[in-house]
Amino acid sequence: MAEPIVSLLDPEFEDDPVGALARLRERAPLARIGFPGGPPVWLITRGEEIRAALSDPRFVMDLGKVPGHQGMSIAEELLASLDLSEEIVDYSKSNLQAQDGENHARLRRFVASAFTVRRIEALRPRIEEISARLVDAFARKGSGDLLVEYATPLTCAVICELVGIDEADQPQVRTWMDEYTSADVDFTTSIRGMFEYLRTLIARRRTEPADDMISALVQASDEDGDRLSEAEVISMVAVLVNAAYHSTAHFIPSAVLTLLDNPDQLALLRARPEALPHAVHELMRIASPIPTAGPRYATEDLEFVGVTVRKGDALTGSLMSANYDPRVFPEPERCDVERAVRRGEGHLAFGAGPHRCLGARLANLEGEIALDHLLLRRDSLEITVSRDKLRYRELIPAGARMFTAFPVSL
């Protein structure tokens, strides 16, 4: 009998994603899901199994690594549907997230040093400065959209400064990033604009190096003397900016909403602000805007959690379902900012395995500073619409769940 196909576009997943995923998770650790116009995909629903799959070398990001594969991957089908030049498609295929094995490890080594604990903690004073300036300006205005007035300008400034995008160019980069997730704009223009800008900037850094990541990437070589190609540098920077900008910008209002809806937990943090760094982990579990991992492809026929998975089948892990899995988190729907978890069993908001998010420490630090400035040092922030008026937009097939607006007074 064929496995029934579940659509994550069904109303139950929009109206109550946590509850709908809980029902799916208890039914099976692996479920067949489908999207319009695409092939069925295996959705892994449980935390332990997702962690195992994300670390299993038999599952790869690049469909081209599957012996005898035919057809296009999910990402290639999306690219083919867009009016993009062959050059930009090549940039997209060169990105860190699309690689496996040694090539992925090689690309990751070039940027890993920028995301060490010491390097990220050294950014704290500058992030504090940017955040304080934005909060003060927002407070003087009195009310507005937390995304527009605070969260996106904060995350844009931080990641742009880290990689080396000049301050004068940051408003345009922010516009391109916003258009990329807008349903009202032809975002292919934004993609072309971003890649062309990065190509020009990288050429300038080759002749006029600065103290930034782009200059370091242009000049760096690994232990074998290998250098990054221009396509690799462009795609690396584009991926870092896109991921750091959207995920953290939309985590901030989600975390604010979570704490306002759990006033006892907010009161605890106001009484003990030193607990905030630990609390951010619980808030990442609950409020991450990235509900699914990128698709992997089986390189061979195999048995996974008792199910036959065929060579070339696509699998993705529901990070949201994993983060609410009662097998890992007792009373998972309860926000507990003092929650203790065993080592190796924390949330999966940043994924797991070789592709675990490089920017996890940076996202945690930005979230900590944002919540401190918005909710702990002040007690006046209020959402100015009823909860049922808050709207999300879903990015399919990426699955990101983002607020369209977050109106507040401060």
C-alpha positions in Angstrom: 0.0 0.0 0.0 1.3 3.5 -0.9 2.3 5.7 1.9 -0.3 8.5 2.3 1.0 12.0 1.3 0.6 14.8 3.9 0.5 18.4 2.7 2.0 20.9 5.1 -0.1 23.5 3.3 -3.2 22.0 4.8 -5.0 24.5 7.2 -4.2 22.5 10.3 -0.5 23.1 9.8 -1.1 26.8 9.3 -3.5 27.3 12.2 -1.8 25.1 14.7 1.6 23.9 13.4 2.8 22.6 16.8 -0.3 20.6 17.4 -0.5 19.3 13.8 3.2 18.2 13.9 2.6 16.5 17.3 -0.2 14.4 15.8 2.1 13.5 12.8 5.0 12.8 15.1 3.1 10.4 17.2 1.8 8.6 14.1 5.2 7.8 12.7 8.9 9.0 12.8 8.8 9.3 9.0 5.9 10.7 7.0 5.5 11.3 3.2 4.8 15.0 2.5 4.2 16.8 -0.8 4.2 20.3 -2.2 2.5 21.6 -5.4 4.4 20.6 -8.5 7.1 18.7 -6.6 7.9 15.1 -5.8 7.0 13.6 -2.4 9.6 14.1 0.3 10.2 12.1 3.5 9.6 14.3 6.6 11.5 13.1 9.8 9.3 14.0 12.8 11.3 13.0 15.9 14.3 14.6 17.5 16.6 11.7 17.9 16.0 10.5 14.3 16.5 14.0 12.9 19.8 14.3 14.7 20.9 10.9 13.4 19.9 11.7 9.8 21.7 15.1 9.7 24.9 13.3 10.7 24.5 10.3 8.4 26.9 10.4 5.4 24.4 8.3 3.4 22.3 11.4 3.2 23.8 14.2 1.1 22.8 17.8 0.2 24.0 17.4 -3.4 21.8 15.2 -5.5 24.7 14.9 -8.0 26.5 12.8 -5.4 23.8 10.1 -5.7 25.0 7.4 -8.1 23.1 7.2 -11.3 20.7 10.1 -10.3 18.4 11.6 -12.9 16.5 14.8 -12.9 17.0 17.9 -10.8 17.1 18.4 -7.1 14.5 20.5 -5.3 16.8 23.5 -5.3 17.6 23.1 -9.0 14.0 22.9 -9.9 13.4 26.2 -8.0 16.4 27.8 -9.8 15.1 26.6 -13.2 11.8 28.2 -12.6 13.4 31.6 -12.2 14.7 34.0 -14.8 18.3 33.9 -13.7 21.5 33.9 -15.7 23.6 30.8 -15.9 26.3 32.7 -14.0 24.0 33.3 -11.0 22.8 29.7 -11.1 26.5 28.6 -10.9 27.0 30.9 -7.9 24.0 29.3 -6.2 25.3 25.8 -6.8 28.7 26.8 -5.3 27.3 27.7 -1.9 28.3 26.2 1.3 24.9 24.7 2.0 24.8 22.7 -1.2 28.1 20.9 -0.6 29.0 17.6 1.1 32.0 15.8 2.5 35.5 17.2 2.1 34.4 20.1 -0.2 31.9 21.2 2.4 34.5 20.9 5.1 37.0 22.9 3.0 34.6 25.8 2.4 33.6 25.8 6.0 37.2 26.0 7.2 37.6 29.3 5.3 35.0 31.1 7.4 34.9 29.1 10.7 37.5 31.4 12.4 35.2 34.3 12.1 32.6 32.5 14.3 34.7 31.3 17.2 33.5 32.0 20.8 36.2 34.6 21.2 35.5 36.4 17.9 31.7 36.5 18.5 32.1 37.7 22.1 34.4 40.5 20.9 31.4 41.8 18.8 29.3 42.3 21.9 30.2 46.0 22.5 29.4 46.9 18.9 26.1 45.0 18.9 25.1 46.6 22.2 25.9 50.0 20.6 23.8 49.4 17.5 20.9 47.9 19.5 20.9 50.8 22.0 20.8 53.4 19.2 17.9 51.6 17.4 15.9 51.2 20.7 16.4 54.8 21.6 15.2 56.0 18.2 12.2 53.6 18.3 11.3 54.8 21.8 11.4 58.5 20.7 9.0 57.6 17.9 6.8 55.7 20.4 5.3 53.0 18.1 5.9 51.2 14.9 6.8 47.8 13.4 9.5 46.0 15.5 10.7 44.2 12.4 11.2 47.4 10.4 12.3 49.7 13.2 14.6 47.4 15.1 15.1 43.7 14.2 16.0 43.9 10.5 18.3 47.0 10.8 20.0 45.3 13.8 20.7 42.0 12.1 21.6 43.6 8.8 24.1 46.0 10.4 25.7 43.2 12.4 26.2 40.7 9.5 27.2 43.3 7.0 29.9 44.7 9.3 31.1 41.2 10.0 31.6 40.2 6.4 32.7 43.7 5.2 29.8 45.3 3.4 30.2 49.1 3.6 27.8 51.0 5.8 26.7 53.2 2.9 25.6 50.1 1.0 23.7 48.4 3.9 20.3 50.0 3.2 20.4 48.6 -0.3 21.4 45.1 0.9 18.6 45.3 3.4 16.1 46.1 0.6 17.3 43.2 -1.4 17.0 40.8 1.5 13.5 42.1 2.3 12.4 41.7 -1.4 13.8 38.2 -1.4 11.1 37.1 1.1 8.3 39.3 -0.2 5.3 37.9 -2.0 4.7 41.2 -3.7 8.0 41.6 -5.5 9.8 39.8 -8.3 12.7 38.7 -6.2 14.8 37.6 -9.2 15.7 41.3 -9.6 16.9 41.3 -6.0 19.0 38.2 -6.5 20.7 39.6 -9.6 21.3 42.9 -7.8 22.9 41.3 -4.8 25.2 39.0 -6.8 26.3 41.8 -9.1 27.0 44.0 -6.1 29.0 41.3 -4.4 31.0 40.7 -7.5 31.9 44.4 -7.7 32.7 44.6 -4.0 35.0 41.5 -4.2 36.9 43.0 -7.1 37.4 46.2 -5.1 38.7 44.2 -2.1 41.2 42.4 -4.3 42.9 45.7 -5.1 42.1 47.5 -1.9 42.0 45.0 1.0 40.3 45.9 4.2 40.1 44.3 7.7 37.0 42.2 6.9 35.9 38.7 6.0 35.6 39.4 2.3 39.2 40.5 2.1 40.3 37.5 4.1 38.3 35.1 1.9 39.8 36.7 -1.3 43.4 36.4 0.0 43.1 33.1 2.0 44.4 29.8 0.9 44.2 26.5 2.7 47.1 24.2 3.7 47.4 22.9 0.2 47.5 26.4 -1.3 44.0 26.1 -2.6 42.1 29.4 -3.0 38.4 30.1 -3.2 37.1 30.8 -6.6 35.2 34.0 -7.2 31.9 32.1 -7.4 32.7 30.4 -4.1 33.4 33.8 -2.4 30.3 35.4 -3.8 28.0 32.5 -2.8 29.7 32.2 0.6 29.0 35.9 1.4 25.5 35.8 0.0 24.6 32.7 2.1 26.0 34.2 5.3 24.2 37.5 4.8 20.8 35.9 3.9 20.9 33.3 6.7 22.0 35.7 9.4 19.7 38.5 8.4 16.4 36.6 8.1 16.6 34.0 10.8 17.7 36.3 13.7 15.5 39.2 12.6 12.4 37.0 12.8 13.5 35.2 15.9 13.5 38.5 17.9 9.8 39.3 17.6 8.9 35.6 18.1 10.9 35.5 21.3 9.3 38.8 22.4 5.9 37.3 21.8 6.8 34.2 23.7 8.0 36.1 26.8 5.0 38.5 26.8 2.7 35.4 26.6 4.6 33.9 29.5 4.8 36.8 32.0 6.1 34.5 34.8 9.1 33.7 32.8 9.6 37.3 31.8 9.4 38.3 35.5 12.0 35.7 36.3 14.4 37.2 33.8 13.8 40.7 35.0 14.6 39.6 38.5 17.6 37.6 37.3 19.0 39.1 34.1 22.1 36.9 34.4 19.9 34.0 33.4 19.2 35.5 30.0 22.0 33.7 28.0 20.7 30.3 29.2 17.1 31.4 28.5 17.9 32.2 24.9 18.4 28.5 24.2 14.8 27.8 25.4 13.5 30.7 23.3 15.4 29.4 20.3 13.7 26.0 20.8 10.2 27.6 20.9 10.5 30.6 18.7 12.9 29.7 15.8 11.4 30.9 12.5 13.1 28.0 10.6 10.9 25.0 10.9 12.6 22.5 8.6 16.1 21.4 7.6 17.3 21.6 4.0 16.6 18.4 2.0 19.0 15.6 1.9 19.1 12.7 -0.6 19.7 9.0 0.0 22.8 7.7 -1.8 21.6 4.1 -1.6 18.5 2.0 -0.8 18.4 1.7 3.0 16.2 1.1 6.0 15.7 4.2 8.2 13.6 4.0 11.3 12.0 0.9 10.0 11.0 2.4 6.6 12.5 1.6 3.2 14.0 4.7 1.7 15.1 4.4 -1.9 18.2 5.8 -3.5 17.6 9.4 -4.6 14.6 9.9 -2.2 14.6 13.3 -0.6 14.3 13.6 3.2 14.0 16.7 5.4 13.7 17.0 9.2 11.0 19.0 10.9 13.1 21.1 13.3 9.9 22.5 14.9 8.6 19.0 15.5 12.0 17.9 17.0 12.0 21.0 19.3 8.6 20.0 20.7 9.3 16.3 20.9 8.3 15.1 24.4 10.8 12.3 24.2 13.5 15.0 24.6 11.7 17.9 26.2 9.2 17.1 29.0 6.1 19.4 28.7 7.5 20.7 25.5 4.7 23.3 25.0 5.6 25.0 28.3 8.2 27.8 28.2 10.8 27.2 30.9 13.7 29.6 30.7 15.5 27.5 33.3 15.0 24.2 31.5 17.9 21.9 31.8 18.7 19.4 29.1 21.3 16.6 28.9 24.4 17.4 26.8 23.8 16.5 23.2 20.1 16.8 23.5 19.5 20.5 23.1 17.2 22.1 20.6 17.7 21.7 16.8 17.0 25.2 15.7 20.5 25.4 14.3 20.4 21.9 12.8 23.0 19.3 13.7 25.9 17.4 12.1 28.4 18.8 9.6 25.9 21.5 8.4 25.0 22.8 11.9 24.7 26.6 11.5 28.0 28.4 11.7 26.3 31.5 13.0 24.6 29.9 16.0 26.8 31.8 18.6 26.2 35.1 16.8 22.4 34.5 16.7 22.4 33.7 20.4 24.3 36.8 21.2 22.1 39.1 19.1 19.0 37.5 20.6 20.3 38.0 24.1 21.2 41.7 23.5 17.9 42.4 21.8 15.8 40.9 24.6 17.8 42.6 27.2 17.3 46.0 25.6 13.7 45.5 24.6 12.2 43.7 27.6 14.6 43.7 30.6 16.0 47.2 30.6 12.5 48.5 29.8 9.1 47.3 30.8 6.9 49.3 28.5 6.9 47.3 25.3 3.4 46.2 24.2 2.1 44.6 21.1 -0.5 47.0 19.7 -2.7 44.5 17.9 -4.5 41.4 19.2 -2.6 38.1 18.8 -5.0 36.9 16.1 -4.1 39.9 14.0 -0.4 38.9 13.8 0.2 37.3 10.4 2.9 35.0 9.0 4.2 34.3 5.6 5.5 30.9 4.7 8.5 30.5 2.3 7.9 27.3 0.3 9.9 25.1 -0.2 12.3 26.6 2.4 9.6 26.5 5.0 10.6 29.7 6.9 7.8 31.1 9.0 8.0 34.8 9.2 5.9 37.7 10.6 4.6 40.1 7.9 4.6 42.8 10.6 5.0 43.1 14.3 3.4 46.4 15.5 4.4 47.5 19.0 4.7 50.5 21.2 7.8 51.2 23.2 
